[in-house]
Amino acid sequence: MITKNWIEIKEAAAKGCKLLFPIGVIEEHGPHLPLGSDIYYSEKMCELVKEALNRKGQEALIVPGYYWGINFCTGAFPGSFSLKPETMSQVLFEIFENLKGFGFSEVYCFNYHGDSHHVKVIVDTIRRANSELGMHAKLVLEGMDLQLFGWNGKEDFLLVSNPPYPMEWFEEEPMEERGLFDIHAGAFETAVMNHICPEQINLEKAKTLKSASLSEEGLKKWLEGGESTRAVVPLGYAGNPAGYEAVTKHVKEMFELQVTDIAQRIMTIES
């Protein structure tokens, strides 16, 4: 969007152009991943979905990335910026107001930061924008994540994606990691970042890190936030960064499946 001039923006809105909105945070991701990992992920997904929509003949633009969110769990680490919920909500709402003023209404929000406080603000603001501004905004979410937030998938503020992942992917977890939670800067995120922006990560460091995947008790401490989180994950990662190689072989296909599914679902939605 920021590469366009104002006349092109006006014309795109008049044609019913769809908007893809990358949302994330600036947050510590251990000693091997950059602070911008979550927003890099969101922006990459928007780029890929935009390309997929364009191939289907549907114009799409990417809204400038938003990364001033909430880091409740990791907020005690240097580099993890965190806003008050009311501040984040107001800024997001005013962005939607601007987009509506430009003539756009259909917005798909991509967020890969799982902090429940952060996600709640996004959803509450989407619902407010839809109600008060007449927007048609939705949060893109994978079906497997619905239970994390107590949703059933029929909510009008969600676009639920269910890519056809091969079942064998879920059977390859190392025995020593089973029953544990790799939720932050571990094998999965390290593999994804290595795919998206390999120049930004320290793979040699990742290979030396011991697993810090969480037990149920450790997860409870993580969710307390602040110094409790730092106590359970002193290096800032909750997972097994060194296990990234096992995940890497599936990352490219994972992105392809996600993008294809999301683009197809967007194409079938009537504004």
Short mmCIF file of the C-alpha atoms (twelve columns), coordinates in Angstrom:
data_MODEL
# 
_entry.id   MODEL 
# 
loop_
_atom_site.group_PDB 
_atom_site.id 
_atom_site.type_symbol 
_atom_site.label_atom_id 
_atom_site.label_alt_id 
_atom_site.label_comp_id 
_atom_site.label_asym_id 
_atom_site.label_seq_id 
_atom_site.Cartn_x 
_atom_site.Cartn_y 
_atom_site.Cartn_z 
_atom_site.pdbx_PDB_model_num 
ATOM 1   C CA . MET A 1   0.000   0.000   0.000   1 
ATOM 2   C CA . ILE A 2   2.750   2.442   0.900   1 
ATOM 3   C CA . THR A 3   4.288   2.092   -2.575  1 
ATOM 4   C CA . LYS A 4   1.101   3.443   -4.177  1 
ATOM 5   C CA . ASN A 5   0.157   7.085   -4.692  1 
ATOM 6   C CA . TRP A 6   -3.122  8.515   -3.415  1 
ATOM 7   C CA . ILE A 7   -4.885  8.277   -6.767  1 
ATOM 8   C CA . GLU A 8   -4.042  4.572   -7.012  1 
ATOM 9   C CA . ILE A 9   -5.418  4.079   -3.500  1 
ATOM 10  C CA . LYS A 10  -8.655  5.832   -4.457  1 
ATOM 11  C CA . GLU A 11  -8.993  3.708   -7.604  1 
ATOM 12  C CA . ALA A 12  -8.258  0.482   -5.726  1 
ATOM 13  C CA . ALA A 13  -10.957 1.242   -3.165  1 
ATOM 14  C CA . ALA A 14  -13.466 1.988   -5.912  1 
ATOM 15  C CA . LYS A 15  -12.767 -1.419  -7.469  1 
ATOM 16  C CA . GLY A 16  -13.485 -3.260  -4.220  1 
ATOM 17  C CA . CYS A 17  -9.866  -4.104  -3.511  1 
ATOM 18  C CA . LYS A 18  -9.377  -6.385  -0.508  1 
ATOM 19  C CA . LEU A 19  -6.937  -5.393  2.226   1 
ATOM 20  C CA . LEU A 20  -4.506  -7.652  4.054   1 
ATOM 21  C CA . PHE A 21  -3.405  -6.269  7.415   1 
ATOM 22  C CA . PRO A 22  -0.264  -7.688  9.106   1 
ATOM 23  C CA . ILE A 23  -0.424  -7.379  12.887  1 
ATOM 24  C CA . GLY A 24  2.219   -8.399  15.391  1 
ATOM 25  C CA . VAL A 25  4.460   -7.141  18.159  1 
ATOM 26  C CA . ILE A 26  8.065   -6.309  18.863  1 
ATOM 27  C CA . GLU A 27  9.026   -9.034  21.318  1 
ATOM 28  C CA . GLU A 28  12.026  -10.961 22.559  1 
ATOM 29  C CA . HIS A 29  12.395  -14.337 20.874  1 
ATOM 30  C CA . GLY A 30  15.292  -15.867 22.756  1 
ATOM 31  C CA . PRO A 31  18.997  -15.324 22.011  1 
ATOM 32  C CA . HIS A 32  18.725  -16.568 18.415  1 
ATOM 33  C CA . LEU A 33  15.692  -14.857 16.798  1 
ATOM 34  C CA . PRO A 34  15.013  -11.155 16.134  1 
ATOM 35  C CA . LEU A 35  12.557  -8.988  18.058  1 
ATOM 36  C CA . GLY A 36  10.518  -8.572  14.878  1 
ATOM 37  C CA . SER A 37  9.801   -12.279 14.362  1 
ATOM 38  C CA . ASP A 38  6.011   -12.048 14.756  1 
ATOM 39  C CA . ILE A 39  5.556   -9.104  12.409  1 
ATOM 40  C CA . TYR A 40  7.924   -10.655 9.853   1 
ATOM 41  C CA . TYR A 41  5.677   -13.734 9.890   1 
ATOM 42  C CA . SER A 42  2.482   -11.708 9.429   1 
ATOM 43  C CA . GLU A 43  3.967   -9.600  6.645   1 
ATOM 44  C CA . LYS A 44  5.248   -12.657 4.779   1 
ATOM 45  C CA . MET A 45  1.849   -14.322 4.928   1 
ATOM 46  C CA . CYS A 46  0.208   -11.162 3.607   1 
ATOM 47  C CA . GLU A 47  2.683   -11.017 0.729   1 
ATOM 48  C CA . LEU A 48  2.046   -14.643 -0.221  1 
ATOM 49  C CA . VAL A 49  -1.745  -14.375 0.062   1 
ATOM 50  C CA . LYS A 50  -1.692  -11.173 -2.003  1 
ATOM 51  C CA . GLU A 51  0.198   -12.990 -4.758  1 
ATOM 52  C CA . ALA A 52  -2.257  -15.894 -4.617  1 
ATOM 53  C CA . LEU A 53  -5.247  -13.545 -4.851  1 
ATOM 54  C CA . ASN A 54  -3.664  -11.690 -7.747  1 
ATOM 55  C CA . ARG A 55  -3.258  -14.977 -9.617  1 
ATOM 56  C CA . LYS A 56  -6.993  -15.494 -9.183  1 
ATOM 57  C CA . GLY A 57  -7.699  -12.058 -10.639 1 
ATOM 58  C CA . GLN A 58  -8.470  -10.415 -7.298  1 
ATOM 59  C CA . GLU A 59  -6.645  -7.193  -6.465  1 
ATOM 60  C CA . ALA A 60  -5.349  -6.898  -2.900  1 
ATOM 61  C CA . LEU A 61  -3.223  -4.400  -1.020  1 
ATOM 62  C CA . ILE A 62  -1.201  -4.815  2.169   1 
ATOM 63  C CA . VAL A 63  -1.864  -2.319  4.949   1 
ATOM 64  C CA . PRO A 64  1.297   -0.981  6.652   1 
ATOM 65  C CA . GLY A 65  2.228   -3.404  9.415   1 
ATOM 66  C CA . TYR A 66  1.030   -2.810  12.967  1 
ATOM 67  C CA . TYR A 67  3.377   -3.935  15.731  1 
ATOM 68  C CA . TRP A 68  2.572   -1.929  18.852  1 
ATOM 69  C CA . GLY A 69  0.687   -4.706  20.602  1 
ATOM 70  C CA . ILE A 70  0.610   -6.433  23.976  1 
ATOM 71  C CA . ASN A 71  3.343   -8.630  25.462  1 
ATOM 72  C CA . PHE A 72  1.827   -9.720  28.745  1 
ATOM 73  C CA . CYS A 73  3.888   -12.892 29.089  1 
ATOM 74  C CA . THR A 74  7.239   -11.604 27.859  1 
ATOM 75  C CA . GLY A 75  6.878   -7.983  28.880  1 
ATOM 76  C CA . ALA A 76  9.627   -8.228  31.514  1 
ATOM 77  C CA . PHE A 77  12.302  -8.920  28.882  1 
ATOM 78  C CA . PRO A 78  14.227  -5.992  27.352  1 
ATOM 79  C CA . GLY A 79  13.034  -5.395  23.809  1 
ATOM 80  C CA . SER A 80  9.445   -6.526  24.402  1 
ATOM 81  C CA . PHE A 81  7.343   -3.409  23.851  1 
ATOM 82  C CA . SER A 82  3.846   -3.562  25.323  1 
ATOM 83  C CA . LEU A 83  0.928   -1.149  25.220  1 
ATOM 84  C CA . LYS A 84  -2.055  -0.857  27.515  1 
ATOM 85  C CA . PRO A 85  -5.089  -2.646  25.999  1 
ATOM 86  C CA . GLU A 86  -7.026  0.604   25.697  1 
ATOM 87  C CA . THR A 87  -4.126  2.261   23.852  1 
ATOM 88  C CA . MET A 88  -3.747  -0.608  21.405  1 
ATOM 89  C CA . SER A 89  -7.493  -0.741  20.835  1 
ATOM 90  C CA . GLN A 90  -7.781  2.963   20.117  1 
ATOM 91  C CA . VAL A 91  -4.855  2.984   17.692  1 
ATOM 92  C CA . LEU A 92  -6.200  -0.053  15.830  1 
ATOM 93  C CA . PHE A 93  -9.692  1.434   15.674  1 
ATOM 94  C CA . GLU A 94  -8.389  4.687   14.243  1 
ATOM 95  C CA . ILE A 95  -6.496  2.727   11.588  1 
ATOM 96  C CA . PHE A 96  -9.784  1.077   10.618  1 
ATOM 97  C CA . GLU A 97  -11.392 4.536   10.566  1 
ATOM 98  C CA . ASN A 98  -8.741  5.717   8.137   1 
ATOM 99  C CA . LEU A 99  -9.191  2.681   5.891   1 
ATOM 100 C CA . LYS A 100 -12.949 3.233   5.846   1 
ATOM 101 C CA . GLY A 101 -12.370 6.886   5.011   1 
ATOM 102 C CA . PHE A 102 -10.228 5.830   2.054   1 
ATOM 103 C CA . GLY A 103 -13.172 3.791   0.757   1 
ATOM 104 C CA . PHE A 104 -12.162 0.273   1.879   1 
ATOM 105 C CA . SER A 105 -14.289 -2.068  3.960   1 
ATOM 106 C CA . GLU A 106 -13.005 -5.645  3.515   1 
ATOM 107 C CA . VAL A 107 -9.948  -6.222  5.691   1 
ATOM 108 C CA . TYR A 108 -8.266  -9.495  6.648   1 
ATOM 109 C CA . CYS A 109 -6.028  -9.305  9.696   1 
ATOM 110 C CA . PHE A 110 -3.052  -11.661 9.991   1 
ATOM 111 C CA . ASN A 111 -1.649  -12.093 13.496  1 
ATOM 112 C CA . TYR A 112 0.929   -14.650 14.645  1 
ATOM 113 C CA . HIS A 113 1.400   -13.435 18.202  1 
ATOM 114 C CA . GLY A 114 -0.560  -15.747 20.493  1 
ATOM 115 C CA . ASP A 115 -0.744  -13.661 23.681  1 
ATOM 116 C CA . SER A 116 -4.418  -13.892 24.665  1 
ATOM 117 C CA . HIS A 117 -4.500  -10.271 25.858  1 
ATOM 118 C CA . HIS A 118 -3.217  -9.147  22.450  1 
ATOM 119 C CA . VAL A 119 -5.647  -11.328 20.505  1 
ATOM 120 C CA . LYS A 120 -8.605  -10.156 22.604  1 
ATOM 121 C CA . VAL A 121 -7.894  -6.533  21.742  1 
ATOM 122 C CA . ILE A 122 -7.659  -7.352  18.031  1 
ATOM 123 C CA . VAL A 123 -10.968 -9.204  18.045  1 
ATOM 124 C CA . ASP A 124 -12.784 -6.633  20.187  1 
ATOM 125 C CA . THR A 125 -11.570 -3.849  17.890  1 
ATOM 126 C CA . ILE A 126 -12.551 -5.749  14.750  1 
ATOM 127 C CA . ARG A 127 -16.043 -6.228  16.165  1 
ATOM 128 C CA . ARG A 128 -16.264 -2.546  17.055  1 
ATOM 129 C CA . ALA A 129 -15.102 -1.486  13.581  1 
ATOM 130 C CA . ASN A 130 -17.605 -3.794  11.937  1 
ATOM 131 C CA . SER A 131 -20.422 -2.516  14.129  1 
ATOM 132 C CA . GLU A 132 -19.662 1.206   14.222  1 
ATOM 133 C CA . LEU A 133 -17.981 1.749   10.862  1 
ATOM 134 C CA . GLY A 134 -19.728 -0.822  8.697   1 
ATOM 135 C CA . MET A 135 -16.448 -2.608  8.025   1 
ATOM 136 C CA . HIS A 136 -16.146 -6.242  6.967   1 
ATOM 137 C CA . ALA A 137 -12.992 -7.070  8.911   1 
ATOM 138 C CA . LYS A 138 -11.941 -10.540 10.004  1 
ATOM 139 C CA . LEU A 139 -9.072  -12.139 11.893  1 
ATOM 140 C CA . VAL A 140 -7.502  -15.004 9.950   1 
ATOM 141 C CA . LEU A 141 -7.122  -17.990 12.276  1 
ATOM 142 C CA . GLU A 142 -6.282  -21.646 11.851  1 
ATOM 143 C CA . GLY A 143 -9.006  -24.042 12.940  1 
ATOM 144 C CA . MET A 144 -6.661  -25.871 15.313  1 
ATOM 145 C CA . ASP A 145 -6.309  -22.649 17.339  1 
ATOM 146 C CA . LEU A 146 -10.031 -22.064 17.932  1 
ATOM 147 C CA . GLN A 147 -10.080 -23.924 21.236  1 
ATOM 148 C CA . LEU A 148 -7.351  -21.691 22.624  1 
ATOM 149 C CA . PHE A 149 -9.815  -18.802 22.652  1 
ATOM 150 C CA . GLY A 150 -13.071 -20.657 23.217  1 
ATOM 151 C CA . TRP A 151 -14.456 -20.018 19.723  1 
ATOM 152 C CA . ASN A 152 -16.403 -22.457 17.544  1 
ATOM 153 C CA . GLY A 153 -15.361 -21.120 14.132  1 
ATOM 154 C CA . LYS A 154 -18.734 -19.652 13.193  1 
ATOM 155 C CA . GLU A 155 -17.954 -16.196 14.570  1 
ATOM 156 C CA . ASP A 156 -18.453 -13.456 11.980  1 
ATOM 157 C CA . PHE A 157 -15.189 -11.773 13.003  1 
ATOM 158 C CA . LEU A 158 -13.116 -14.802 11.967  1 
ATOM 159 C CA . LEU A 159 -11.895 -16.303 8.727   1 
ATOM 160 C CA . VAL A 160 -11.080 -19.852 9.777   1 
ATOM 161 C CA . SER A 161 -8.479  -21.680 7.726   1 
ATOM 162 C CA . ASN A 162 -8.130  -25.469 7.732   1 
ATOM 163 C CA . PRO A 163 -5.237  -26.413 5.443   1 
ATOM 164 C CA . PRO A 164 -5.025  -30.132 4.622   1 
ATOM 165 C CA . TYR A 165 -1.850  -30.866 6.545   1 
ATOM 166 C CA . PRO A 166 -0.569  -34.456 6.163   1 
ATOM 167 C CA . MET A 167 -1.280  -36.320 9.403   1 
ATOM 168 C CA . GLU A 168 2.224   -37.757 9.493   1 
ATOM 169 C CA . TRP A 169 3.565   -34.279 10.271  1 
ATOM 170 C CA . PHE A 170 2.000   -34.532 13.699  1 
ATOM 171 C CA . GLU A 171 3.545   -37.913 14.365  1 
ATOM 172 C CA . GLU A 172 7.171   -36.818 13.916  1 
ATOM 173 C CA . GLU A 173 7.606   -35.081 17.260  1 
ATOM 174 C CA . PRO A 174 10.680  -36.401 19.109  1 
ATOM 175 C CA . MET A 175 9.797   -38.723 21.963  1 
ATOM 176 C CA . GLU A 176 11.495  -36.468 24.512  1 
ATOM 177 C CA . GLU A 177 9.296   -33.520 23.456  1 
ATOM 178 C CA . ARG A 178 5.958   -35.307 23.653  1 
ATOM 179 C CA . GLY A 179 3.593   -33.936 26.253  1 
ATOM 180 C CA . LEU A 180 5.538   -30.664 26.389  1 
ATOM 181 C CA . PHE A 181 4.655   -27.260 24.918  1 
ATOM 182 C CA . ASP A 182 6.922   -25.691 22.286  1 
ATOM 183 C CA . ILE A 183 5.163   -22.329 22.150  1 
ATOM 184 C CA . HIS A 184 7.707   -19.550 21.723  1 
ATOM 185 C CA . ALA A 185 10.914  -19.286 19.703  1 
ATOM 186 C CA . GLY A 186 11.268  -23.056 19.662  1 
ATOM 187 C CA . ALA A 187 11.567  -25.553 16.826  1 
ATOM 188 C CA . PHE A 188 8.571   -24.276 14.860  1 
ATOM 189 C CA . GLU A 189 9.271   -20.542 15.025  1 
ATOM 190 C CA . THR A 190 12.977  -21.059 14.413  1 
ATOM 191 C CA . ALA A 191 12.202  -23.097 11.284  1 
ATOM 192 C CA . VAL A 192 9.696   -20.499 10.068  1 
ATOM 193 C CA . MET A 193 12.094  -17.605 10.596  1 
ATOM 194 C CA . ASN A 194 14.855  -19.530 8.854   1 
ATOM 195 C CA . HIS A 195 12.508  -19.847 5.870   1 
ATOM 196 C CA . ILE A 196 11.317  -16.232 5.895   1 
ATOM 197 C CA . CYS A 197 14.432  -14.265 6.810   1 
ATOM 198 C CA . PRO A 198 17.485  -16.527 7.279   1 
ATOM 199 C CA . GLU A 199 19.790  -13.526 7.382   1 
ATOM 200 C CA . GLN A 200 18.078  -12.338 10.591  1 
ATOM 201 C CA . ILE A 201 18.602  -15.408 12.744  1 
ATOM 202 C CA . ASN A 202 21.515  -17.086 14.491  1 
ATOM 203 C CA . LEU A 203 21.269  -20.755 13.580  1 
ATOM 204 C CA . GLU A 204 24.590  -21.616 15.176  1 
ATOM 205 C CA . LYS A 205 23.263  -20.276 18.469  1 
ATOM 206 C CA . ALA A 206 19.965  -22.128 18.016  1 
ATOM 207 C CA . LYS A 207 21.809  -25.428 17.647  1 
ATOM 208 C CA . THR A 208 23.450  -24.968 21.053  1 
ATOM 209 C CA . LEU A 209 20.265  -24.226 23.002  1 
ATOM 210 C CA . LYS A 210 18.844  -26.899 25.251  1 
ATOM 211 C CA . SER A 211 15.130  -27.619 25.102  1 
ATOM 212 C CA . ALA A 212 13.005  -25.373 27.307  1 
ATOM 213 C CA . SER A 213 9.659   -26.797 26.200  1 
ATOM 214 C CA . LEU A 214 7.117   -26.339 28.971  1 
ATOM 215 C CA . SER A 215 5.331   -28.827 31.164  1 
ATOM 216 C CA . GLU A 216 1.774   -27.980 32.212  1 
ATOM 217 C CA . GLU A 217 3.141   -26.459 35.405  1 
ATOM 218 C CA . GLY A 218 5.685   -24.454 33.431  1 
ATOM 219 C CA . LEU A 219 2.947   -23.230 31.093  1 
ATOM 220 C CA . LYS A 220 0.957   -21.941 34.052  1 
ATOM 221 C CA . LYS A 221 3.999   -19.959 35.199  1 
ATOM 222 C CA . TRP A 222 4.533   -18.642 31.654  1 
ATOM 223 C CA . LEU A 223 0.952   -17.391 31.544  1 
ATOM 224 C CA . GLU A 224 1.430   -15.445 34.782  1 
ATOM 225 C CA . GLY A 225 3.674   -13.051 32.871  1 
ATOM 226 C CA . GLY A 226 6.341   -10.693 34.133  1 
ATOM 227 C CA . GLU A 227 9.028   -12.110 36.391  1 
ATOM 228 C CA . SER A 228 7.199   -15.459 36.620  1 
ATOM 229 C CA . THR A 229 7.760   -15.918 32.900  1 
ATOM 230 C CA . ARG A 230 11.402  -14.922 33.188  1 
ATOM 231 C CA . ALA A 231 11.880  -17.402 36.006  1 
ATOM 232 C CA . VAL A 232 10.598  -20.350 33.971  1 
ATOM 233 C CA . VAL A 233 12.314  -19.345 30.680  1 
ATOM 234 C CA . PRO A 234 15.361  -17.250 31.670  1 
ATOM 235 C CA . LEU A 235 16.693  -17.121 28.091  1 
ATOM 236 C CA . GLY A 236 13.315  -16.091 26.686  1 
ATOM 237 C CA . TYR A 237 12.420  -19.134 24.616  1 
ATOM 238 C CA . ALA A 238 9.837   -21.778 25.495  1 
ATOM 239 C CA . GLY A 239 10.546  -24.650 23.160  1 
ATOM 240 C CA . ASN A 240 13.341  -26.544 21.468  1 
ATOM 241 C CA . PRO A 241 15.185  -24.261 19.004  1 
ATOM 242 C CA . ALA A 242 17.740  -26.959 18.169  1 
ATOM 243 C CA . GLY A 243 14.909  -29.118 16.828  1 
ATOM 244 C CA . TYR A 244 14.222  -26.695 13.969  1 
ATOM 245 C CA . GLU A 245 15.797  -28.977 11.347  1 
ATOM 246 C CA . ALA A 246 13.084  -31.616 11.730  1 
ATOM 247 C CA . VAL A 247 10.430  -28.961 11.087  1 
ATOM 248 C CA . THR A 248 12.275  -27.191 8.264   1 
ATOM 249 C CA . LYS A 249 11.564  -29.914 5.717   1 
ATOM 250 C CA . HIS A 250 7.834   -29.149 5.955   1 
ATOM 251 C CA . VAL A 251 7.858   -25.339 6.191   1 
ATOM 252 C CA . LYS A 252 7.699   -24.554 2.478   1 
ATOM 253 C CA . GLU A 253 4.777   -26.941 1.946   1 
ATOM 254 C CA . MET A 254 3.094   -25.625 5.091   1 
ATOM 255 C CA . PHE A 255 3.156   -22.090 3.722   1 
ATOM 256 C CA . GLU A 256 1.828   -23.254 0.365   1 
ATOM 257 C CA . LEU A 257 -1.076  -25.108 1.973   1 
ATOM 258 C CA . GLN A 258 -1.938  -22.190 4.242   1 
ATOM 259 C CA . VAL A 259 -1.798  -19.589 1.504   1 
ATOM 260 C CA . THR A 260 -3.858  -21.631 -0.949  1 
ATOM 261 C CA . ASP A 261 -6.544  -22.284 1.665   1 
ATOM 262 C CA . ILE A 262 -6.731  -18.692 2.908   1 
ATOM 263 C CA . ALA A 263 -6.843  -17.173 -0.581  1 
ATOM 264 C CA . GLN A 264 -9.606  -19.546 -1.641  1 
ATOM 265 C CA . ARG A 265 -11.683 -18.711 1.442   1 
ATOM 266 C CA . ILE A 266 -11.247 -14.978 0.890   1 
ATOM 267 C CA . MET A 267 -12.418 -15.365 -2.696  1 
ATOM 268 C CA . THR A 268 -15.631 -17.049 -1.579  1 
ATOM 269 C CA . ILE A 269 -16.661 -14.371 0.938   1 
ATOM 270 C CA . GLU A 270 -19.247 -11.841 -0.164  1 
ATOM 271 C CA . SER A 271 -18.736 -8.353  1.177   1 
# 
